[in-house]
């Protein structure tokens, strides 16, 4: 069935008409593979950065907890002096 002059299988991601040009197909496949590899590398870098940031957050959370205990102890000491 045609939709606005377009073949429905092409519109919905169906197989594209064959071009019968092996060289162009091979070059296009190589480009797609390079794009996929580059995207994977970008994702690996983002994941490494996310792990690094999570480590920083965990460290700061621990330091904040330590500081809160220190503040609580100082507050109790000050209250006892009064």
Phi, psi and omega per residue, in radians:
X1 nan 2.371 -3.130
X2 -1.653 2.503 3.120
X3 -2.221 1.950 -3.088
X4 0.932 0.679 3.085
X5 1.432 0.044 -3.140
X6 -1.848 2.527 3.073
X7 -1.242 2.261 -3.054
X8 -1.078 -0.614 -3.119
X9 -1.139 -0.573 3.106
X10 -1.307 -0.714 -3.132
X11 -1.079 -0.711 -3.060
X12 -1.635 0.370 3.048
X13 1.415 0.310 3.094
X14 -1.236 3.116 -3.123
X15 -1.096 2.389 3.113
X16 -1.365 2.700 3.089
X17 -1.038 2.463 -3.098
X18 -1.201 2.408 -3.117
X19 -1.665 -0.333 3.140
X20 1.055 0.349 3.071
X21 -1.948 1.699 -3.036
X22 -1.096 -0.696 -3.113
X23 -1.125 -0.823 3.124
X24 -1.103 -0.707 3.118
X25 -1.100 -0.749 -3.138
X26 -1.141 -0.729 3.125
X27 -1.128 -0.763 3.131
X28 -1.103 -0.735 3.115
X29 -1.106 -0.705 3.111
X30 -1.105 -0.724 3.103
X31 -1.100 -0.750 3.136
X32 -1.106 -0.744 3.123
X33 -1.113 -0.683 3.092
X34 -1.142 -0.692 3.110
X35 -1.134 -0.708 3.114
X36 -1.122 -0.781 3.131
X37 -1.088 -0.737 3.120
X38 -1.123 -0.720 3.119
X39 -1.124 -0.697 3.104
X40 -1.098 -0.726 3.107
X41 -1.116 -0.712 3.091
X42 -1.082 -0.731 3.125
X43 -1.147 -0.680 3.088
X44 -1.078 -0.743 3.121
X45 -1.114 -0.740 3.111
X46 -1.125 -0.691 3.127
X47 -1.143 -0.735 3.104
X48 -1.084 -0.738 3.116
X49 -1.122 -0.715 3.124
X50 -1.095 -0.711 3.106
X51 -1.136 -0.690 3.119
X52 -1.105 -0.800 3.132
X53 -1.130 -0.689 3.118
X54 -1.100 -0.679 3.073
X55 -1.077 -0.739 3.097
X56 -1.092 -0.736 3.140
X57 -1.104 -0.771 3.135
X58 -1.081 -0.734 3.129
X59 -1.106 -0.809 -3.138
X60 -1.145 -0.639 3.094
X61 -1.088 -0.748 3.114
X62 -1.125 -0.749 3.112
X63 -1.116 -0.678 3.104
X64 -1.109 -0.696 3.114
X65 -1.112 -0.731 3.112
X66 -1.092 -0.777 3.111
X67 -1.108 -0.652 3.127
X68 -1.126 -0.702 3.082
X69 -1.090 -0.765 3.118
X70 -1.053 -0.808 3.126
X71 -1.090 -0.747 3.117
X72 -1.076 -0.736 3.124
X73 -1.125 -0.751 3.104
X74 -1.099 -0.709 3.137
X75 -1.088 -0.744 3.133
X76 -1.162 -0.689 3.098
X77 -1.102 -0.724 3.119
X78 -1.154 -0.640 3.141
X79 -1.204 -0.603 3.140
X80 -1.221 -0.522 -3.116
X81 -1.248 -0.418 -3.095
X82 -1.375 nan nan
